[in-house]
Amino acid sequence: MSALDEPQMPAGGDTHIADAHVDGAPALSLELLLQNLPGAAYRCLNDGVWTMEFVSDGIEKLCGYPPAAFMARPGIPFASVIVPEDRIAVERGIALAIEEHRAFQLTYRIRCANGAIKWICEQGSVAASGKVLEGLLFDFTRVRNADMLVHEQASYLQRARDGIVAIDINSRITYWNNGAERLYGWNAAEVRGRKFSELLCGNLPAYHAACEATLSNGEWSGELAHVRRDGVAIETDTRWTLIEADEALGAPQKILVISTDISERKHSEAKIYHLAFFDALTDLPNRASLLDHLRRALLGSARTRKCGALMFCDLDNFKYLNDSQGHAAGDMLLQAVARRLEHCVREADMVARLGGDEFVILIQPVEDTREGAATQAETVAAKVVAAMAAPFQLAEMSYSVSVSVGVTTMCGTVDTVESTLRQADAAMYEAKACGRNTYRFHDPAAQAAWSARAELENAMRRALRDDEFVLHYQPQLDRSTRVIGAEALLRWRLPDGKLLYPAEFIHAAEESGLIIEMGRWVLRTACAELARWQRYPDTAGLTLSVNVSASQFIEPDFVPMLQQIFEQTGVQPSGLKLELTESLVVSDFTQTARTMGMLKQRGISFSLDDFGTGYSSLAYLRKLPLDQLKIDQSFMRDVLTDQNDASIVRSIIALGDSLGLQVIAEGVETPGQRQFLSDAGCFIYQGFLYQHALSAEHFTQYARMVH
């Protein structure tokens, strides 16, 4: 506060202290009055140093100097006790009062006799044409300090980052800090007296609930949506505190509202939630979200006894699009499929993406019976199948896709999350088995088959982990009955000693994708065995044929994987023969030919397995680097009794001869079959006529014996 600040104290009059008297009262009464003043009365010259002509005894309590010290000649000029920094302001204040012919009121600092600083409030008037000043001096230090404290505390509120607002019980704003101005956009002058509820609150019921809770409990805290001056809604973390009325100060009851902007935090939380529960590609709910909604649906179903349904939707042959057109095209298709699926369901139902090309539809439990739920689900399933029938426009390409849909009804009193998912998945596989592009409801028999397949897959994983698979070797002989090589055949020896043949598990391995890991194991084991043969002169010339699945052969790392096996085992690749199926050749001729060419350069030879059972074509026989055709045992079985089979076998042998390819027959079981083959020009044989598949140790013994 400067020397010109004017605290509210009684204004001074024009009374001349030296001449003051009360009619009929003794002079002693005036002296007593002056002694009891909470300060000092004075009369001084306006001579620039304010020489005192009179000052009451209270001056000594005020500044530590007795009155005589000021009134002596020469005495202490009053100006000398005023802090130098405040003197100019005092002079200006008095000069302005003289100019305006009025009393004056000044505050300034003095230095006391003991060196202490005090604030003084001087209230005076000008007499004798401005030559004399007279008035009262009061100790203003306590009031000044209290005022400074109030100002300091008020500045804290103004500097707070939070919006701090005080409202009366009628919601009218009585205080608005700078933080509120930054948060909401209005300044204090614009909002004072306006209703907080009408100015900021977009959700009036939430505002009224907070207000009632504050009046009842004395406080409330929570999140409220407020509206800024520019119309933007912001989320705030708000704390309301009831300030009770103060009758002594005449202050009415108010509510103090402190609000923190949490819009950015809420946005980040929403973003994190979206990342956790929504699929980034299709923006559909993901697996975690589906499981949560399915659990909630089943809990609600258990309470209401209502029934719903779950549908698994799997795109047919989606992998072909990814492989042929690239992942960008596949992603576009998945996004388009997601949008079509959303149009097939009611608003309350849910479409989610589990991953890959697998989508799930949750039909909320609202039907009284499973039959009603099944009817509703069938309607949706038919719409899904029909929706996929129209071609999709993927950039410049039009692409058609079908879908297999598995449906199961659910009721929370019986079903669980796990059982519902399992049943819908099994139904989906049943739809695929029925020709795809259709839907099927869960069937207990199909469920049993699905469970058996799942159990088989788990057992195969265990077998790979625990080395339960073994290779047996079936000899291949020439016309001189000399062993020239073998075919590696996979067997699975169960922990109880039972031996399983590929027909019992290979199909499941291919469907589950385990065939890739299984194929690596077969190649690694076969190459290690071939490397052992190559270390001994009497078996060094043997070849080893290994069947390679189509899915394994088209793996991008197939060639590097084989090269790594060659380096680890030390095998000479010239002794290895890979047997490929016709289906592999036909499905992706270009990639197959490229891979075969790279392996051919490393010395590997190739045999076309089961020739004649697939889509045989002279075109690919001429273009592929094949070394051998293998007559399937299905033709050999009736070659002596069925003229068609006999003709096919002769044609295969003749074809191989004309193309310069070696021909081998498998499934040779009788001397008559061997003689037929020999007469037709086939001189390499494999079958029970000579030997079953043998363990590695027994094959080596057999090969040396008939070498």
C-alpha positions in Angstrom: 0.0 0.0 0.0 1.5 3.4 -0.9 1.4 6.6 1.0 -1.7 7.6 -0.9 -3.8 4.6 0.2 -6.8 5.8 2.1 -8.1 3.3 4.8 -11.6 4.0 5.9 -11.2 6.0 9.1 -13.1 9.1 10.3 -12.2 12.1 8.2 -10.4 15.0 10.0 -12.1 18.3 10.5 -10.8 21.8 10.7 -10.5 21.9 14.5 -7.4 23.8 15.6 -6.0 21.6 18.3 -4.1 24.3 20.1 -7.3 26.4 20.5 -9.7 23.5 21.2 -11.9 23.7 24.2 -15.2 22.6 25.5 -17.6 25.2 26.8 -18.0 24.9 30.5 -15.4 22.2 30.8 -12.1 22.6 32.5 -8.9 22.5 30.4 -8.0 19.3 32.2 -10.8 17.5 30.3 -9.0 18.3 27.0 -5.7 17.0 28.3 -7.4 13.8 29.5 -9.0 13.3 26.1 -5.6 13.8 24.3 -3.9 11.3 26.7 -6.5 8.7 25.9 -6.3 9.0 22.2 -5.1 5.7 20.5 -2.4 7.8 18.8 -1.2 11.5 18.9 -2.7 14.8 18.0 -0.4 17.4 16.5 0.0 20.9 15.0 3.0 21.7 12.8 4.3 24.1 10.3 4.1 23.2 6.6 7.7 24.1 6.2 8.9 21.0 4.3 10.2 19.4 7.5 7.0 19.6 9.5 8.3 21.4 12.6 6.0 20.6 15.5 4.3 23.4 17.4 2.3 20.9 19.4 2.1 17.2 19.8 0.3 15.2 22.4 1.9 12.6 24.7 0.7 9.7 22.6 3.6 10.5 20.2 6.1 8.8 22.5 4.2 5.5 22.4 3.9 5.9 18.7 7.5 6.5 17.8 9.6 6.3 21.0 10.4 10.1 21.1 8.8 12.3 23.8 6.8 15.3 22.7 9.5 17.7 24.0 11.9 16.2 21.5 9.8 17.5 18.6 8.7 20.9 20.2 12.2 21.9 21.4 14.1 24.7 19.6 15.9 23.3 17.8 13.9 20.0 18.0 13.6 16.9 15.9 11.7 17.7 12.7 8.9 15.2 12.1 10.1 14.7 8.6 13.3 13.1 9.9 11.4 10.1 11.3 9.6 9.4 8.1 11.3 6.7 6.0 13.0 8.7 3.2 11.4 6.6 0.4 7.9 7.7 1.6 8.6 11.5 2.1 7.9 12.6 -1.5 4.6 10.8 -1.5 3.7 12.6 1.8 4.6 16.0 0.3 2.5 15.3 -2.8 -0.5 14.2 -0.7 -0.4 17.4 1.4 0.2 19.6 -1.7 -2.8 18.0 -3.5 -5.1 18.6 -0.4 -4.0 22.3 -0.2 -4.7 22.7 -4.0 -8.2 21.0 -3.6 -9.0 22.7 -0.3 -9.8 19.5 1.5 -8.6 17.4 4.4 -6.1 14.7 3.7 -5.4 11.1 4.8 -2.0 9.5 4.3 -0.3 6.3 5.2 3.5 6.0 5.4 6.3 4.4 7.3 8.4 5.9 10.2 11.5 4.8 11.9 11.1 4.6 15.7 13.7 5.6 18.3 14.6 1.9 18.7 15.0 1.5 14.9 11.8 -0.4 14.3 9.6 0.5 11.3 5.9 1.3 11.8 3.1 2.2 9.5 1.4 5.4 10.4 -2.0 6.7 9.3 -2.2 10.4 9.3 -5.5 12.2 9.1 -5.3 16.0 9.0 -6.3 19.3 7.6 -4.7 22.5 6.4 -5.0 25.8 8.2 -3.7 29.4 7.9 -3.7 29.4 4.2 -1.7 26.3 3.9 1.1 27.3 6.4 -0.1 25.1 9.3 -1.1 21.4 9.4 -2.9 19.8 12.2 -4.5 16.4 12.7 -4.1 13.0 14.3 -1.5 10.2 13.9 -2.4 6.5 14.4 -0.4 3.2 14.5 -1.5 1.5 11.3 1.0 -1.3 11.4 -1.4 -4.1 12.4 -4.1 -3.1 10.0 -1.5 -2.7 7.2 0.0 -6.2 7.9 -3.5 -7.7 8.0 -4.3 -6.0 4.7 -1.1 -7.2 3.1 -1.9 -10.8 4.3 -5.3 -10.6 2.7 -3.8 -9.3 -0.6 -1.1 -12.0 -0.5 -3.7 -14.7 0.1 -5.9 -13.3 -2.6 -2.9 -13.4 -5.0 -2.5 -17.1 -4.3 -6.0 -17.7 -5.5 -5.5 -15.6 -8.6 -2.2 -17.5 -9.4 -3.8 -20.9 -9.0 -3.9 -23.0 -12.2 -7.3 -24.4 -11.2 -10.5 -22.5 -11.8 -11.8 -21.2 -8.5 -15.3 -19.9 -8.4 -17.6 -18.8 -5.5 -21.3 -19.0 -5.9 -24.2 -18.1 -3.6 -27.0 -20.5 -2.9 -28.9 -19.1 -5.9 -26.0 -20.2 -8.2 -24.9 -16.6 -8.8 -21.1 -16.1 -9.2 -19.5 -13.9 -6.6 -15.8 -14.7 -7.1 -13.9 -15.8 -10.3 -10.1 -16.2 -10.3 -7.7 -15.9 -13.2 -7.6 -19.7 -13.4 -11.3 -19.7 -14.1 -10.8 -17.1 -16.8 -8.1 -19.3 -18.5 -10.3 -22.4 -18.1 -13.6 -21.0 -19.3 -12.8 -17.9 -21.4 -14.8 -15.2 -19.5 -13.2 -12.6 -17.2 -14.4 -11.9 -13.7 -16.3 -8.7 -14.7 -18.3 -10.5 -17.4 -19.5 -13.3 -15.1 -20.0 -11.7 -11.7 -23.7 -12.0 -10.8 -24.5 -14.5 -13.6 -25.7 -18.0 -12.8 -23.0 -20.6 -12.7 -25.5 -23.3 -13.7 -26.7 -21.4 -16.8 -23.2 -20.2 -17.8 -21.2 -23.4 -17.6 -23.3 -26.5 -17.0 -24.4 -28.4 -20.0 -25.8 -31.2 -17.8 -28.2 -29.5 -15.4 -29.3 -32.7 -13.5 -25.6 -33.4 -12.7 -25.2 -29.8 -11.5 -28.2 -30.0 -9.3 -27.2 -33.4 -7.8 -23.7 -31.9 -6.9 -25.3 -28.8 -5.4 -27.7 -30.8 -3.3 -25.0 -33.1 -2.1 -22.8 -30.1 -1.1 -25.7 -28.4 0.9 -26.4 -31.8 2.6 -22.9 -33.0 3.3 -20.8 -29.9 3.3 -18.8 -31.1 0.3 -18.9 -33.0 -3.0 -16.3 -34.1 -5.5 -16.6 -35.7 -8.9 -16.4 -35.2 -12.7 -18.5 -32.6 -14.4 -18.7 -31.5 -18.1 -18.5 -27.8 -18.4 -19.0 -25.6 -21.5 -16.4 -23.0 -22.4 -17.1 -19.5 -23.8 -16.2 -20.8 -27.3 -18.8 -23.6 -27.0 -16.2 -26.4 -26.5 -17.2 -29.0 -23.8 -14.4 -29.8 -21.3 -14.2 -32.5 -18.7 -13.4 -31.2 -15.2 -12.5 -32.8 -11.9 -14.5 -30.7 -9.5 -14.5 -30.2 -5.7 -17.4 -28.3 -4.1 -17.1 -27.0 -0.5 -19.9 -25.3 1.5 -18.8 -22.0 3.1 -21.2 -21.3 6.0 -22.6 -17.8 6.6 -20.6 -15.5 8.9 -23.1 -13.2 10.8 -20.3 -11.2 12.4 -18.9 -10.2 9.0 -22.3 -10.2 7.3 -21.1 -12.8 4.8 -23.9 -15.1 3.4 -23.6 -18.8 2.8 -21.6 -19.7 -0.4 -20.2 -22.7 -2.3 -16.6 -22.7 -3.3 -16.1 -24.6 -6.6 -12.5 -25.7 -7.6 -12.3 -27.2 -11.0 -9.3 -28.9 -12.8 -9.3 -29.4 -16.6 -9.0 -33.2 -17.2 -10.0 -33.2 -20.8 -6.6 -34.3 -22.0 -6.4 -37.0 -19.4 -9.9 -38.2 -20.4 -8.9 -38.2 -24.0 -5.8 -40.2 -23.2 -7.8 -42.7 -21.2 -10.3 -43.0 -24.0 -7.5 -43.6 -26.5 -5.9 -46.3 -24.2 -9.3 -47.9 -23.7 -9.8 -47.9 -27.5 -6.4 -49.5 -28.1 -7.1 -52.1 -25.5 -10.6 -53.1 -26.6 -10.8 -52.3 -30.3 -9.2 -53.8 -33.3 -6.8 -51.3 -34.9 -7.6 -52.3 -38.5 -11.4 -52.6 -38.6 -12.3 -50.5 -35.5 -14.5 -53.3 -34.3 -14.4 -54.6 -30.7 -11.5 -57.0 -30.3 -11.2 -60.4 -28.5 -10.8 -58.8 -25.0 -13.9 -56.7 -25.6 -15.9 -59.6 -26.9 -15.1 -61.8 -23.9 -16.1 -59.0 -21.6 -19.5 -58.4 -23.4 -20.1 -62.2 -23.7 -19.5 -62.6 -19.9 -21.9 -59.7 -19.2 -24.5 -61.1 -21.6 -24.4 -64.5 -19.9 -24.7 -62.9 -16.5 -27.7 -60.9 -17.6 -29.2 -64.0 -19.3 -28.9 -65.9 -16.0 -30.9 -63.2 -14.2 -33.6 -62.7 -16.8 -33.7 -66.3 -18.2 -33.5 -64.9 -21.7 -31.6 -66.6 -24.5 -29.2 -65.2 -27.1 -26.8 -66.5 -29.7 -23.1 -66.4 -30.7 -21.9 -66.6 -34.3 -18.4 -67.3 -35.6 -17.8 -66.0 -39.2 -14.8 -67.1 -41.1 -13.9 -65.9 -44.6 -13.4 -68.7 -47.1 -10.0 -68.8 -48.8 -8.9 -65.4 -47.5 -5.3 -66.5 -47.5 -5.3 -66.7 -51.3 -6.1 -63.0 -51.5 -3.3 -62.2 -49.1 -0.8 -64.4 -51.0 -1.8 -63.3 -54.5 -2.6 -59.6 -54.0 -0.6 -58.7 -50.9 -1.6 -57.8 -47.3 -2.8 -54.3 -48.3 -5.6 -55.9 -50.4 -6.4 -58.3 -47.5 -6.6 -55.4 -45.1 -9.0 -53.5 -47.4 -11.2 -56.6 -47.6 -11.3 -57.1 -43.9 -12.4 -53.4 -43.4 -15.1 -53.8 -46.0 -16.3 -57.0 -44.5 -16.5 -55.4 -41.0 -18.8 -52.6 -42.4 -21.1 -55.1 -44.1 -21.3 -57.2 -41.0 -22.3 -54.2 -38.9 -25.3 -53.6 -41.2 -26.5 -57.2 -40.7 -27.2 -56.8 -36.9 -29.4 -54.8 -34.6 -28.0 -51.8 -32.8 -27.9 -53.7 -29.5 -25.9 -56.6 -31.0 -22.2 -56.7 -31.4 -19.8 -57.5 -34.2 -16.2 -58.2 -33.1 -13.0 -59.3 -34.8 -11.0 -62.0 -33.2 -8.0 -61.7 -35.5 -7.1 -62.7 -39.1 -10.3 -63.3 -41.0 -12.3 -64.4 -38.0 -15.3 -62.3 -36.9 -17.9 -62.9 -34.2 -21.4 -61.7 -33.8 -23.1 -61.6 -30.4 -26.9 -61.6 -30.4 -28.0 -60.2 -27.1 -30.2 -62.4 -24.9 -33.7 -61.1 -25.4 -35.6 -64.1 -26.5 -37.7 -66.3 -24.1 -36.6 -69.6 -25.6 -33.6 -71.1 -27.4 -35.9 -71.7 -30.4 -36.6 -67.9 -30.5 -32.9 -67.1 -30.2 -32.2 -69.6 -33.0 -34.8 -68.1 -35.3 -33.3 -64.6 -34.7 -29.7 -65.9 -35.2 -30.7 -67.7 -38.4 -32.1 -64.5 -39.8 -28.8 -62.7 -39.1 -26.7 -65.6 -40.4 -28.6 -65.7 -43.7 -28.1 -61.9 -44.0 -24.4 -62.4 -43.4 -24.0 -65.0 -46.1 -26.1 -63.0 -48.5 -24.1 -59.8 -47.7 -20.8 -61.4 -48.6 -22.2 -62.6 -52.0 -21.8 -59.2 -53.6 -18.3 -58.5 -54.9 -16.1 -56.2 -52.9 -14.4 -53.3 -54.7 -10.8 -53.2 -53.5 -9.2 -50.1 -55.1 -9.1 -51.1 -58.8 -9.9 -54.7 -58.2 -13.3 -56.4 -57.7 -13.1 -59.4 -55.4 -15.6 -62.0 -54.3 -15.5 -63.9 -51.1 -17.8 -66.2 -49.2 -18.2 -66.9 -45.5 -18.7 -69.9 -43.3 -20.9 -69.2 -40.2 -21.2 -71.3 -37.1 -24.1 -70.5 -34.7 -24.8 -71.6 -31.2 -27.6 -70.4 -28.9 -26.8 -69.5 -25.3 -28.5 -69.2 -21.9 -26.6 -68.0 -18.8 -28.2 -70.6 -16.6 -26.4 -73.4 -18.5 -23.7 -72.0 -20.7 -20.3 -70.5 -19.9 -18.1 -68.2 -21.9 -15.8 -71.1 -22.8 -18.5 -73.5 -23.8 -20.3 -70.9 -25.9 -17.1 -70.0 -27.8 -16.2 -73.7 -28.3 -19.7 -74.5 -29.6 -19.7 -71.6 -32.1 -16.2 -72.5 -33.3 -17.2 -76.1 -33.8 -20.3 -75.1 -35.7 -18.2 -72.9 -38.0 -15.9 -75.8 -38.9 -19.0 -77.9 -39.6 -20.2 -75.1 -42.0 -16.8 -75.3 -43.8 -17.1 -79.1 -44.0 -20.5 -78.7 -45.6 -19.0 -76.8 -48.6 -18.4 -73.3 -47.1 -20.5 -70.3 -48.0 -23.2 -71.4 -45.6 -24.1 -71.5 -41.9 -24.6 -74.3 -39.5 -25.9 -74.5 -35.9 -23.9 -76.3 -33.2 -24.5 -80.1 -33.2 -23.3 -82.2 -30.2 -21.8 -84.8 -32.6 -19.9 -82.1 -34.4 -18.8 -80.8 -31.0 -17.5 -84.2 -30.0 -15.5 -84.3 -33.3 -14.2 -80.8 -32.6 -13.1 -81.8 -29.1 -11.4 -84.9 -30.4 -9.5 -82.8 -33.0 -8.5 -80.2 -30.3 -7.3 -83.1 -28.1 -5.3 -84.5 -31.1 -3.7 -81.1 -31.8 -2.6 -80.8 -28.1 -1.2 -84.3 -28.2 0.7 -83.5 -31.4 2.2 -80.5 -29.7 3.2 -82.6 -26.8 4.7 -85.2 -29.2 6.9 -82.5 -30.9 8.0 -81.3 -27.5 8.7 -84.8 -26.1 10.2 -86.4 -29.2 7.5 -89.0 -29.7 7.7 -88.9 -33.5 10.0 -91.3 -35.2 11.0 -91.9 -38.8 10.8 -95.4 -40.5 12.4 -96.1 -43.8 10.9 -98.2 -46.6 13.5 -99.6 -49.0 13.4 -98.7 -52.7 14.9 -101.4 -54.9 15.9 -101.7 -58.6 15.3 -104.5 -61.1 18.3 -106.4 -59.5 16.6 -106.3 -56.1 19.3 -104.0 -54.9 18.5 -101.3 -52.4 19.1 -98.0 -54.0 17.4 -95.8 -51.4 14.4 -95.4 -49.1 11.4 -93.2 -48.4 11.2 -91.7 -44.9 7.8 -92.3 -43.4 6.6 -90.6 -40.3 5.3 -92.6 -37.3 4.0 -91.4 -33.9 4.9 -93.6 -30.9 2.5 -92.8 -28.1 3.7 -92.9 -24.4 1.8 -96.3 -24.1 3.9 -97.8 -26.9 1.1 -97.7 -29.6 2.3 -96.7 -33.0 0.1 -94.3 -35.1 0.4 -93.9 -38.9 0.2 -90.6 -40.8 -3.4 -91.2 -42.0 -4.5 -90.9 -38.3 -3.0 -87.4 -37.7 -1.5 -85.7 -40.8 -4.9 -84.1 -41.8 -5.3 -82.6 -38.4 -1.7 -81.4 -38.5 -2.3 -79.6 -41.8 -5.5 -78.0 -40.6 -3.9 -76.7 -37.4 -0.7 -75.5 -39.1 1.4 -78.0 -37.0 2.5 -79.6 -40.3 5.1 -76.8 -40.7 6.9 -77.6 -37.5 6.4 -81.3 -38.0 7.9 -81.0 -41.5 11.0 -79.3 -40.1 11.5 -82.1 -37.7 11.1 -84.7 -40.4 13.6 -82.9 -42.7 16.1 -82.4 -39.9 15.9 -86.0 -38.8 16.0 -87.5 -42.3 19.0 -85.4 -43.3 20.8 -86.5 -40.1 20.2 -90.1 -41.0 21.2 -89.6 -44.6 24.4 -88.0 -43.4 25.2 -91.1 -41.4 24.6 -93.3 -44.5 27.0 -91.1 -46.4 29.8 -91.7 -44.0 30.0 -95.4 -44.9 31.0 -96.7 -48.3 28.4 -99.5 -48.5 25.5 -97.0 -47.9 27.0 -93.8 -49.2 25.2 -94.1 -52.6 21.7 -94.4 -51.1 19.1 -91.7 -51.7 16.4 -90.7 -49.3 13.0 -89.5 -50.3 11.1 -87.1 -48.0 7.5 -86.0 -48.5 7.0 -82.2 -48.2 3.6 -80.7 -47.6 2.3 -78.0 -49.9 2.0 -75.5 -47.0 5.5 -76.1 -45.9 7.0 -75.9 -49.4 5.5 -72.4 -50.0 6.8 -71.0 -46.7 9.1 -68.0 -47.4 11.9 -69.5 -45.3 11.8 -73.0 -46.8 15.0 -72.7 -48.8 17.0 -71.0 -46.0 15.6 -73.5 -43.5 16.8 -76.4 -45.6 20.3 -74.8 -46.1 20.6 -74.5 -42.3 19.7 -78.2 -41.9 22.4 -79.1 -44.5 25.0 -77.1 -42.6 24.0 -78.5 -39.2 23.9 -82.2 -40.3 26.7 -82.1 -42.8 24.6 -84.0 -45.3 25.3 -84.0 -49.1 22.1 -82.6 -50.7 22.6 -84.8 -53.8 21.4 -87.8 -51.8 18.1 -86.0 -50.8 14.9 -86.4 -52.9 11.9 -84.3 -52.1 8.5 -85.7 -53.0 5.9 -83.1 -54.0 2.2 -83.5 -54.6 0.4 -82.5 -57.8 -1.9 -80.2 -55.8 1.1 -78.1 -54.8 2.3 -77.7 -58.4 -1.1 -76.7 -59.7 -2.0 -74.3 -56.9 1.0 -72.0 -57.3 3.1 -73.1 -60.3 5.3 -70.1 -60.6 6.4 -70.0 -56.9 6.8 -73.8 -56.9 9.0 -73.7 -60.0 11.1 -70.9 -58.6 11.7 -72.8 -55.3 12.5 -76.1 -57.1 15.0 -74.3 -59.3 16.9 -72.9 -56.3 17.0 -76.3 -54.6 18.0 -78.0 -57.8 21.1 -75.8 -57.9 22.0 -77.3 -54.5 21.9 -80.8 -55.8 18.4 -81.9 -54.6 16.3 -84.0 -56.8 12.5 -84.1 -57.0 9.8 -86.8 -57.3 6.2 -86.1 -58.2 4.3 -88.1 -55.6 0.9 -89.9 -56.2 1.1 -89.1 -59.9 -2.1 -89.7 -61.8 -4.4 -89.0 -58.8 -4.6 -85.3 -59.3 -4.7 -82.8 -62.1 -1.9 -84.2 -64.2 -0.7 -81.8 -66.9 2.0 -82.3 -69.5 2.6 -78.5 -69.4 4.0 -78.5 -65.9 5.8 -81.8 -66.4 7.8 -80.2 -69.1 8.6 -77.0 -67.3 9.4 -78.3 -63.8 12.9 -79.7 -62.9 11.5 -83.1 -62.0 13.6 -86.3 -61.8 11.0 -88.9 -61.0 7.3 -89.8 -61.3 5.8 -92.0 -58.6 2.9 -94.3 -59.4 0.4 -94.2 -56.6 -0.4 -97.5 -54.8 -4.1 -97.0 -55.5 -3.4 -97.9 -59.2 -1.2 -100.9 -58.2 -3.8 -102.5 -56.0 -5.9 -103.7 -59.0 -3.4 -103.3 -61.8 -3.7 -107.1 -62.6 -7.5 -107.1 -62.6 -8.7 -103.7 -63.7 -7.9 -102.7 -67.3 -8.4 -99.0 -66.5 -5.7 -99.1 -63.8 -3.4 -101.2 -66.0 -3.8 -98.6 -68.8 -3.1 -95.7 -66.5 0.0 -97.4 -65.1 1.4 -98.1 -68.6 0.6 -94.5 -69.7 2.5 -93.1 -66.7 5.5 -95.3 -67.4 5.5 -94.3 -71.1 5.1 -90.7 -70.3 8.0 -90.8 -67.9 10.2 -92.5 -70.4 9.3 -89.9 -73.1 10.2 -87.0 -70.8 13.4 -88.7 -69.5 12.0 -89.1 -66.0 12.6 -92.0 -63.7 9.4 -93.9 -62.7 9.0 -95.7 -59.4 5.9 -97.6 -58.3 4.9 -97.8 -54.6 2.6 -100.4 -53.1 4.2 -103.3 -54.9 3.0 -106.3 -52.9 3.0 -109.4 -55.2 5.4 -110.9 -57.8 2.7 -110.5 -60.4 2.6 -106.8 -59.9 6.3 -106.5 -60.1 6.3 -108.5 -63.3 3.7 -106.3 -64.8 5.7 -103.2 -64.0 8.9 -104.7 -65.4 7.1 -105.7 -68.6 5.8 -102.1 -68.9 9.3 -100.6 -68.4 9.2 -99.6 -64.7 12.3 -100.9 -62.8 12.2 -99.3 -59.4 9.9 -100.6 -56.8 8.7 -100.0 -53.3 6.3 -102.1 -51.3 5.6 -105.0 -49.0 6.8 -107.5 -51.6 10.3 -106.5 -50.5 10.0 -104.9 -47.0 7.8 -102.9 -44.7 9.1 -99.6 -43.4 12.0 -100.2 -40.9 13.6 -98.4 -38.1 16.8 -96.6 -38.9 18.9 -99.3 -37.4 17.1 -102.2 -39.1 17.0 -100.4 -42.5 20.8 -100.0 -42.4 21.2 -103.7 -41.7 18.8 -104.6 -44.5 20.4 -102.3 -47.0 23.8 -103.7 -46.4 22.5 -107.2 -46.7 20.9 -106.8 -50.1 23.3 -104.1 -51.4 
